[in-house]
Amino acid sequence: MSDIDEKLAASGRYARQTALSMIGTEGQRRISAATALVVGCGALGSTQAAWLARAGVGRLLLVDRDIVETHNLHRQMLYDGEDARARRPKVVAAANRLRAVNPEVCVEPTVDFVTAENVIGLVRQADVVLDAADNAATRYLVNDACVREGKPWMYGGVMGTSGAAMAVIPRKGPCLRCVFHDPASVMSGPCATFGVLSTIVGWVAAMQVTAALKLLVGAPPDPARLHRFDIWSGHGSSAIARRDQRCVCCGQNRYEFLGEMPAWDGGQAGTAGGAARGDARPPGGGQACVGGRVSSRAADAAALQPAVRRLMEGECPHEPRTPRGGVPTTVVPAVPVKEPRHD
Ligand SMILES: [Zn+2]
């Protein structure tokens, strides 16, 4: 009997989970042997991390540069007022809490942005990656890294009362850029501060973590779907997403966000509304993206390709299409659609 099997048998912690026929003892063993990378530790990331730790994922890698602030507390379930008063880094506060929740899980916090320089090293350690970033630039960076490395990742975004989620399985289904073709088209429009209803965070995180657990236990893969839901109205949609052979990323193997955005270091992890994010201004006086920070090297943006340059100049994603009228099943059109900002 392996060390993992002995721990599982001794603790009984996962008895109600292993009782599920789709998980069982073998599924739990796979979950306990797995490593998950959570990119961002704001509302989505802290919710994901809590569920992953309680489910017994063996190793959790948490990456975020933000500190806990009071305005985070209405939706970021791992933190409390003392974390905010102490201005603790979110991943440090999260790791403390998660170790108390489940000491069987190895939690490894990293206080840093996710950048083109470090994302490959992070992704390579993981069996599955969960998107909890607060801006589209990081999401495209994660998409590039995961497609290049063949790592599954779970996209998710929330804004206001609506959210979206999709599992990306490289080489077997569409990537983010197959669905949202052009970063510039996704991120055009003025920056604004959007509110977030805490309950939509739970819905999106639940979709992402469930997809991750299904993947880890080896459940039969589902057709790729982009799920959307507005938790206030109760309206949602679930649309089949198809791979685009012309996709810049998975079709042409051009990883623009890995190779051409070294100056972008902003907003890679954390939650909407962080103080540093709101204060950020690129050199030259342009409007900073609500969801991002812009480094002192932002002047180099002019040398980058247009889509990345527009990101660095301070544009940010804005309101997604709001699903209406039940839960239709349609094919995602091969045209750019707006993407929810993350939190
Ligand atoms: Zn693609």
Residues whose N, C-alpha, C, O or C-beta is under 5 A from the ligand:
A	BS01	ZN	P174 C175 R177 C178 D244 C247 C249 C250 G251
